[in-house]
Amino acid sequence: MKLFSFLSSWFSKKEELALSFSIDSGKVIGSILGLSRICQPKILYEVSFSIPIKDKKPDNIDKYTDDMLKVFERVVFDIYKNGLAHLKFTTFGSRRIKEVYYTFSSPWCVSQTRIFSLVKPEPVLVTEKLINDFMNEQKKILESKTEQDLIDQTQSTSANPNLQQTKIIEDKVIRVKLNGYFVDQPIGKKAQTIEVVSFMTLVPQVVFKSIEEMVAKHFVELKPHTHSFALAFFSVVRDFFPKEHDSLCIKVDDEITDIAVIRHGAVVEHISIPIGNNYVVRTLADKFATTTETARSVINIHKSNDFEKNTGQKVSITTEKAISLWYTTLKDVCVTLAQELQAPKTVFILVKNPEEDHFYNKMKKEKSLYTQNVDEKLSICPIDVNTLSKQCQIAKMYNNDTELYVNALFSNKIFQA
């Protein structure tokens, strides 16, 4: 009996059940994860539902938010009803779920690089406590403001004037200036002027509170972990490519494309452009005078080459025009970016299947982002299901979604820390 008790206690410390939710501009993915300190994470159950696509891009943020929250609630209930029942047929049996991991993508989060200045009448000794206390004061001030106060309209179109206060879900000090000069090791030095460059991600309080309440209806006493998907994606990419310190990490969602700028091994900028998969869908719907749902079917049929020649050509031309606008918009952002810092030559893009992904193939074909040059010698690296699945265990019955794998790997990394 003592041996069984010891083994049970040992395994409970090495493995744990957790919920995982990924919320982006077009869908909500939920899963039950088996996290482990000694082996790969297991995706034990998965469910995802799309936010209903409109004939026009969402312009009523309140309605858009309500639609997302309804989908989120549906995902939570499915896990409660079907996911917990499924667990009984796994090695985890009826063990209790103890943690929950949330990742947010645009427009449900806003990431910014901010500079905070501290000026003292006399030079002071710079300590970790001094910087931490100062940053905690600044975070309280930020969280008292609205999303509209904080968002940079030139980099994102997700501002919502009706949302109230925000919640900081992650912040990281990137660099520190002492008396106007960047210092690699500021602790222990004296300065009169201290500038802290910090990367922060904020989520509207109304969204975060609603999500927490929905989860709490069915799952109690869960330890929460909340991050941007940009950080999760970068963290996973870094594990696969540890020598790449400067890069772009791109994720194309249904309504928005998110771009994380990586410099010296850290996320220093996050930019969103208001074009994604649904732009292609709406462009086809307009061209063929049909509904968005039919247009989605047209895309799937086109991938399998089941159209007669003339129709197939029309679909190809229309799709190419839509993808070209996306690429032009992306390039405009990157050209501006290159004026502010040294442009990364490595680009990671999250795709399900590189051969079928229009966005990845467009970038691979054009080979330039920052200038008008034909070839900038960019390295365009797809992060696909085949790559991610090698580090994660999942039943064949579930949807091979790249976000699902990223969340599982990132959650497991936090669990192991």
SEPAVO-588153 format. One record per residue (C-alpha): residue number from 1; y, x, z. Coordinates in nm, 2 decimals. Example, Ala and Ser with C-alpha at 12.3 -4.5 7.8 and 13.67 -1.06 7.14 Angstrom:
BEGIN
[1 [-0.45 1.23 0.78]]
[2 [-0.11 1.37 0.71]]
REM end
This chain:
BEGIN
[1 [0.00 0.00 0.00]]
[2 [0.24 0.28 0.09]]
[3 [0.16 0.46 -0.24]]
[4 [0.23 0.14 -0.44]]
[5 [0.56 0.09 -0.25]]
[6 [0.66 0.45 -0.32]]
[7 [0.58 0.42 -0.69]]
[8 [0.76 0.09 -0.72]]
[9 [1.07 0.24 -0.55]]
[10 [1.06 0.55 -0.77]]
[11 [1.04 0.34 -1.09]]
[12 [1.32 0.11 -0.98]]
[13 [1.55 0.41 -0.95]]
[14 [1.45 0.54 -1.29]]
[15 [1.47 0.22 -1.48]]
[16 [1.69 -0.09 -1.46]]
[17 [1.76 -0.41 -1.64]]
[18 [2.11 -0.48 -1.78]]
[19 [2.29 -0.73 -1.99]]
[20 [2.50 -0.60 -2.29]]
[21 [2.77 -0.79 -2.48]]
[22 [2.96 -0.67 -2.79]]
[23 [3.26 -0.89 -2.88]]
[24 [3.43 -0.82 -3.22]]
[25 [3.64 -1.01 -3.47]]
[26 [3.35 -1.19 -3.63]]
[27 [3.06 -1.22 -3.39]]
[28 [2.93 -1.18 -3.04]]
[29 [2.61 -0.99 -2.98]]
[30 [2.42 -1.02 -2.65]]
[31 [2.11 -0.84 -2.53]]
[32 [1.89 -0.75 -2.24]]
[33 [1.84 -0.38 -2.21]]
[34 [1.58 -0.17 -2.02]]
[35 [1.78 0.13 -1.92]]
[36 [1.61 0.45 -1.82]]
[37 [1.70 0.79 -1.67]]
[38 [1.39 0.95 -1.82]]
[39 [1.34 0.80 -2.17]]
[40 [1.50 0.60 -2.45]]
[41 [1.66 0.27 -2.38]]
[42 [1.47 -0.05 -2.47]]
[43 [1.62 -0.35 -2.64]]
[44 [1.41 -0.62 -2.48]]
[45 [1.59 -0.93 -2.61]]
[46 [1.87 -0.98 -2.86]]
[47 [2.08 -1.27 -2.98]]
[48 [2.40 -1.29 -3.19]]
[49 [2.62 -1.57 -3.32]]
[50 [2.90 -1.55 -3.57]]
[51 [3.25 -1.69 -3.50]]
[52 [3.29 -1.96 -3.77]]
[53 [3.46 -1.82 -4.08]]
[54 [3.77 -2.01 -4.20]]
[55 [3.89 -2.05 -4.55]]
[56 [4.20 -1.85 -4.45]]
[57 [4.23 -1.55 -4.22]]
[58 [4.28 -1.68 -3.86]]
[59 [4.65 -1.72 -3.78]]
[60 [4.63 -1.94 -3.47]]
[61 [4.53 -1.69 -3.21]]
[62 [4.47 -1.96 -2.94]]
[63 [4.22 -2.15 -3.17]]
[64 [4.06 -1.81 -3.27]]
[65 [4.02 -1.72 -2.90]]
[66 [3.87 -2.05 -2.82]]
[67 [3.62 -2.02 -3.10]]
[68 [3.52 -1.67 -2.98]]
[69 [3.47 -1.79 -2.62]]
[70 [3.26 -2.08 -2.73]]
[71 [3.04 -1.84 -2.93]]
[72 [3.02 -1.61 -2.62]]
[73 [2.92 -1.89 -2.40]]
[74 [2.64 -1.98 -2.65]]
[75 [2.52 -1.62 -2.64]]
[76 [2.51 -1.61 -2.26]]
[77 [2.32 -1.94 -2.23]]
[78 [2.07 -1.83 -2.49]]
[79 [1.99 -1.51 -2.29]]
[80 [1.97 -1.72 -1.97]]
[81 [1.73 -1.98 -2.13]]
[82 [1.52 -1.77 -2.37]]
[83 [1.59 -1.41 -2.28]]
[84 [1.48 -1.44 -1.91]]
[85 [1.16 -1.62 -2.02]]
[86 [1.08 -1.35 -2.27]]
[87 [1.12 -1.08 -2.00]]
[88 [0.80 -1.21 -1.83]]
[89 [0.60 -1.08 -2.12]]
[90 [0.74 -0.73 -2.09]]
[91 [0.67 -0.45 -1.85]]
[92 [0.98 -0.54 -1.66]]
[93 [0.83 -0.88 -1.56]]
[94 [1.06 -1.07 -1.33]]
[95 [1.27 -0.78 -1.21]]
[96 [1.64 -0.88 -1.15]]
[97 [1.92 -0.79 -1.39]]
[98 [2.17 -0.58 -1.20]]
[99 [2.44 -0.46 -1.44]]
[100 [2.64 -0.59 -1.73]]
[101 [2.80 -0.38 -2.01]]
[102 [3.09 -0.52 -2.22]]
[103 [3.23 -0.36 -2.53]]
[104 [3.54 -0.50 -2.70]]
[105 [3.67 -0.45 -3.06]]
[106 [3.99 -0.56 -3.21]]
[107 [4.16 -0.81 -3.18]]
[108 [4.02 -0.86 -2.82]]
[109 [4.14 -0.52 -2.71]]
[110 [4.44 -0.30 -2.77]]
[111 [4.41 0.08 -2.75]]
[112 [4.71 0.30 -2.73]]
[113 [4.82 0.66 -2.66]]
[114 [5.10 0.65 -2.41]]
[115 [5.32 0.92 -2.25]]
[116 [5.42 0.89 -1.89]]
[117 [5.70 1.11 -1.75]]
[118 [5.74 1.21 -1.38]]
[119 [6.06 1.39 -1.29]]
[120 [6.11 1.55 -0.95]]
[121 [6.44 1.68 -0.80]]
[122 [6.27 2.01 -0.72]]
[123 [5.95 2.19 -0.86]]
[124 [5.63 2.05 -0.70]]
[125 [5.27 2.17 -0.69]]
[126 [5.07 1.98 -0.95]]
[127 [4.75 1.84 -0.79]]
[128 [4.48 1.59 -0.90]]
[129 [4.61 1.36 -0.63]]
[130 [4.97 1.38 -0.76]]
[131 [4.86 1.29 -1.12]]
[132 [4.61 1.02 -1.01]]
[133 [4.86 0.85 -0.78]]
[134 [5.13 0.86 -1.05]]
[135 [4.89 0.72 -1.31]]
[136 [4.77 0.44 -1.08]]
[137 [5.13 0.33 -1.03]]
[138 [5.19 0.33 -1.41]]
[139 [4.87 0.12 -1.46]]
[140 [4.99 -0.14 -1.22]]
[141 [5.32 -0.16 -1.42]]
[142 [5.13 -0.19 -1.75]]
[143 [4.89 -0.46 -1.62]]
[144 [5.19 -0.67 -1.51]]
[145 [5.31 -0.69 -1.87]]
[146 [5.19 -0.91 -2.15]]
[147 [4.99 -0.80 -2.46]]
[148 [5.30 -0.87 -2.67]]
[149 [5.50 -0.62 -2.47]]
[150 [5.24 -0.35 -2.52]]
[151 [5.11 -0.38 -2.87]]
[152 [5.24 -0.17 -3.15]]
[153 [5.29 -0.41 -3.44]]
[154 [5.28 -0.13 -3.70]]
[155 [4.92 -0.04 -3.61]]
[156 [4.76 -0.38 -3.53]]
[157 [4.80 -0.74 -3.62]]
[158 [4.62 -0.87 -3.32]]
[159 [4.92 -0.95 -3.10]]
[160 [4.91 -1.27 -2.92]]
[161 [5.24 -1.39 -2.76]]
[162 [5.06 -1.67 -2.57]]
[163 [4.83 -1.44 -2.38]]
[164 [4.94 -1.35 -2.03]]
[165 [4.87 -1.03 -1.84]]
[166 [4.64 -0.75 -1.95]]
[167 [4.36 -0.56 -1.79]]
[168 [4.32 -0.19 -1.84]]
[169 [3.95 -0.13 -1.91]]
[170 [3.96 0.24 -1.98]]
[171 [4.21 0.53 -1.95]]
[172 [4.17 0.90 -2.01]]
[173 [4.43 1.18 -1.97]]
[174 [4.43 1.37 -2.30]]
[175 [4.69 1.64 -2.23]]
[176 [4.96 1.73 -1.97]]
[177 [5.30 1.88 -2.03]]
[178 [5.47 2.08 -1.76]]
[179 [5.85 2.14 -1.80]]
[180 [5.82 2.05 -2.17]]
[181 [5.51 2.27 -2.26]]
[182 [5.15 2.16 -2.30]]
[183 [4.93 2.33 -2.04]]
[184 [4.55 2.34 -2.06]]
[185 [4.50 2.38 -1.68]]
[186 [4.80 2.21 -1.51]]
[187 [4.63 2.18 -1.16]]
[188 [4.77 2.44 -0.92]]
[189 [5.09 2.51 -1.11]]
[190 [5.45 2.41 -1.02]]
[191 [5.67 2.19 -1.23]]
[192 [5.98 1.97 -1.21]]
[193 [5.90 1.76 -1.51]]
[194 [5.54 1.64 -1.57]]
[195 [5.44 1.44 -1.88]]
[196 [5.09 1.29 -1.90]]
[197 [4.95 1.18 -2.24]]
[198 [4.69 0.91 -2.18]]
[199 [4.47 0.71 -2.40]]
[200 [4.44 0.35 -2.27]]
[201 [4.26 0.03 -2.37]]
[202 [4.37 -0.31 -2.25]]
[203 [4.21 -0.65 -2.27]]
[204 [4.40 -0.98 -2.22]]
[205 [4.33 -1.11 -1.87]]
[206 [4.26 -1.46 -1.99]]
[207 [3.98 -1.34 -2.22]]
[208 [3.82 -1.10 -1.96]]
[209 [3.84 -1.36 -1.69]]
[210 [3.68 -1.63 -1.91]]
[211 [3.40 -1.40 -2.01]]
[212 [3.32 -1.30 -1.65]]
[213 [3.31 -1.66 -1.54]]
[214 [3.07 -1.76 -1.82]]
[215 [2.83 -1.48 -1.72]]
[216 [2.86 -1.56 -1.35]]
[217 [2.74 -1.92 -1.41]]
[218 [2.39 -1.79 -1.48]]
[219 [2.38 -1.43 -1.35]]
[220 [2.51 -1.33 -1.01]]
[221 [2.61 -1.00 -0.84]]
[222 [2.62 -0.79 -1.16]]
[223 [2.79 -0.46 -1.16]]
[224 [3.03 -0.46 -1.46]]
[225 [3.11 -0.18 -1.71]]
[226 [3.38 -0.25 -1.96]]
[227 [3.48 -0.03 -2.25]]
[228 [3.62 -0.04 -2.61]]
[229 [3.36 -0.03 -2.88]]
[230 [3.57 0.26 -3.03]]
[231 [3.48 0.48 -2.72]]
[232 [3.11 0.37 -2.73]]
[233 [3.08 0.45 -3.10]]
[234 [3.25 0.79 -3.06]]
[235 [3.03 0.87 -2.76]]
[236 [2.71 0.80 -2.96]]
[237 [2.84 0.99 -3.26]]
[238 [2.92 1.29 -3.04]]
[239 [2.56 1.30 -2.92]]
[240 [2.43 1.31 -3.27]]
[241 [2.69 1.55 -3.40]]
[242 [2.80 1.77 -3.10]]
[243 [2.97 2.03 -3.31]]
[244 [3.21 1.78 -3.47]]
[245 [3.53 1.79 -3.26]]
[246 [3.77 1.63 -3.51]]
[247 [3.68 1.32 -3.70]]
[248 [3.75 0.95 -3.79]]
[249 [3.51 0.69 -3.66]]
[250 [3.54 0.37 -3.87]]
[251 [3.39 0.03 -3.81]]
[252 [3.43 -0.26 -4.05]]
[253 [3.41 -0.60 -3.88]]
[254 [3.44 -0.94 -4.04]]
[255 [3.82 -0.97 -3.99]]
[256 [3.94 -0.62 -3.89]]
[257 [3.86 -0.26 -3.96]]
[258 [3.89 -0.03 -3.65]]
[259 [3.96 0.34 -3.69]]
[260 [3.93 0.58 -3.39]]
[261 [4.09 0.92 -3.44]]
[262 [3.91 1.20 -3.26]]
[263 [4.09 1.53 -3.18]]
[264 [3.94 1.82 -2.98]]
[265 [3.65 1.60 -2.88]]
[266 [3.85 1.30 -2.74]]
[267 [3.97 0.97 -2.88]]
[268 [4.35 1.02 -2.92]]
[269 [4.44 0.72 -3.14]]
[270 [4.31 0.38 -3.23]]
[271 [4.43 0.19 -3.54]]
[272 [4.33 -0.15 -3.68]]
[273 [4.39 -0.28 -4.03]]
[274 [4.36 -0.66 -4.09]]
[275 [4.09 -0.64 -4.36]]
[276 [3.72 -0.66 -4.32]]
[277 [3.40 -0.82 -4.46]]
[278 [3.55 -1.17 -4.46]]
[279 [3.83 -1.06 -4.69]]
[280 [3.57 -1.00 -4.96]]
[281 [3.41 -1.34 -4.89]]
[282 [3.74 -1.52 -4.92]]
[283 [3.83 -1.34 -5.24]]
[284 [3.50 -1.45 -5.40]]
[285 [3.55 -1.81 -5.26]]
[286 [3.90 -1.82 -5.43]]
[287 [3.77 -1.67 -5.76]]
[288 [3.47 -1.91 -5.79]]
[289 [3.66 -2.21 -5.63]]
[290 [3.39 -2.26 -5.36]]
[291 [3.35 -2.25 -4.99]]
[292 [3.33 -1.93 -4.78]]
[293 [2.97 -2.01 -4.68]]
[294 [2.87 -2.04 -5.05]]
[295 [3.06 -1.71 -5.12]]
[296 [2.85 -1.54 -4.85]]
[297 [2.54 -1.66 -5.03]]
[298 [2.68 -1.53 -5.36]]
[299 [2.72 -1.18 -5.20]]
[300 [2.36 -1.18 -5.07]]
[301 [2.22 -1.30 -5.41]]
[302 [2.43 -1.03 -5.59]]
[303 [2.27 -0.76 -5.37]]
[304 [1.93 -0.87 -5.49]]
[305 [2.04 -0.87 -5.86]]
[306 [1.93 -1.23 -5.90]]
[307 [2.23 -1.34 -6.11]]
[308 [2.24 -1.37 -6.48]]
[309 [2.45 -1.09 -6.64]]
[310 [2.79 -1.26 -6.69]]
[311 [2.80 -1.41 -6.34]]
[312 [2.69 -1.08 -6.19]]
[313 [2.97 -0.89 -6.37]]
[314 [3.23 -1.14 -6.24]]
[315 [3.10 -1.10 -5.89]]
[316 [3.11 -0.72 -5.92]]
[317 [3.46 -0.71 -6.06]]
[318 [3.59 -0.95 -5.79]]
[319 [3.42 -0.76 -5.51]]
[320 [3.55 -0.43 -5.64]]
[321 [3.91 -0.56 -5.64]]
[322 [3.87 -0.67 -5.27]]
[323 [3.72 -0.34 -5.17]]
[324 [3.99 -0.15 -5.35]]
[325 [4.26 -0.33 -5.15]]
[326 [4.08 -0.24 -4.83]]
[327 [4.06 0.12 -4.94]]
[328 [4.43 0.13 -5.04]]
[329 [4.53 -0.01 -4.70]]
[330 [4.30 0.24 -4.52]]
[331 [4.45 0.52 -4.72]]
[332 [4.81 0.42 -4.64]]
[333 [4.72 0.44 -4.27]]
[334 [4.56 0.78 -4.31]]
[335 [4.84 0.92 -4.51]]
[336 [5.08 0.83 -4.23]]
[337 [4.83 0.97 -3.98]]
[338 [4.82 1.30 -4.17]]
[339 [5.19 1.34 -4.13]]
[340 [5.16 1.33 -3.75]]
[341 [4.86 1.55 -3.69]]
[342 [4.60 1.76 -3.87]]
[343 [4.39 1.52 -4.07]]
[344 [4.01 1.53 -3.98]]
[345 [3.78 1.61 -4.27]]
[346 [3.48 1.44 -4.13]]
[347 [3.46 1.06 -4.14]]
[348 [3.18 0.86 -3.97]]
[349 [3.14 0.50 -4.08]]
[350 [2.91 0.25 -3.91]]
[351 [2.69 0.08 -4.17]]
[352 [2.36 -0.12 -4.17]]
[353 [2.23 0.01 -4.50]]
[354 [2.44 0.28 -4.68]]
[355 [2.30 0.19 -5.02]]
[356 [2.43 -0.17 -5.00]]
[357 [2.75 -0.11 -4.81]]
[358 [3.05 -0.15 -5.04]]
[359 [3.30 0.01 -4.80]]
[360 [3.10 0.32 -4.75]]
[361 [3.03 0.36 -5.12]]
[362 [3.39 0.32 -5.20]]
[363 [3.49 0.60 -4.97]]
[364 [3.21 0.82 -5.10]]
[365 [3.33 0.76 -5.46]]
[366 [3.70 0.82 -5.40]]
[367 [3.66 1.13 -5.18]]
[368 [4.03 1.13 -5.06]]
[369 [4.21 0.96 -4.78]]
[370 [4.52 1.16 -4.70]]
[371 [4.67 1.26 -5.04]]
[372 [4.64 1.17 -5.41]]
[373 [4.40 1.46 -5.47]]
[374 [4.08 1.36 -5.64]]
[375 [3.86 1.55 -5.39]]
[376 [3.97 1.65 -5.04]]
[377 [3.62 1.78 -4.96]]
[378 [3.58 1.50 -4.71]]
[379 [3.24 1.46 -4.54]]
[380 [3.16 1.09 -4.53]]
[381 [2.87 1.03 -4.29]]
[382 [2.71 0.69 -4.25]]
[383 [2.59 0.60 -3.90]]
[384 [2.31 0.35 -3.99]]
[385 [2.02 0.17 -3.85]]
[386 [1.78 0.44 -3.96]]
[387 [1.98 0.71 -3.77]]
[388 [2.03 0.50 -3.45]]
[389 [1.68 0.35 -3.42]]
[390 [1.53 0.69 -3.37]]
[391 [1.68 0.71 -3.02]]
[392 [1.62 0.35 -2.92]]
[393 [1.31 0.12 -2.88]]
[394 [1.33 -0.24 -3.02]]
[395 [1.08 -0.51 -3.11]]
[396 [1.05 -0.57 -3.49]]
[397 [1.14 -0.93 -3.45]]
[398 [1.50 -0.86 -3.36]]
[399 [1.80 -0.81 -3.59]]
[400 [1.86 -0.44 -3.67]]
[401 [2.24 -0.45 -3.60]]
[402 [2.41 -0.11 -3.57]]
[403 [2.63 -0.24 -3.29]]
[404 [2.32 -0.34 -3.10]]
[405 [2.19 0.02 -3.11]]
[406 [2.53 0.17 -3.03]]
[407 [2.57 -0.05 -2.72]]
[408 [2.22 0.03 -2.60]]
[409 [2.26 0.40 -2.64]]
[410 [2.61 0.40 -2.48]]
[411 [2.49 0.18 -2.19]]
[412 [2.20 0.41 -2.12]]
[413 [2.43 0.71 -2.12]]
[414 [2.65 0.55 -1.85]]
[415 [2.34 0.46 -1.65]]
[416 [2.22 0.82 -1.67]]
[417 [2.55 0.96 -1.56]]
REM end
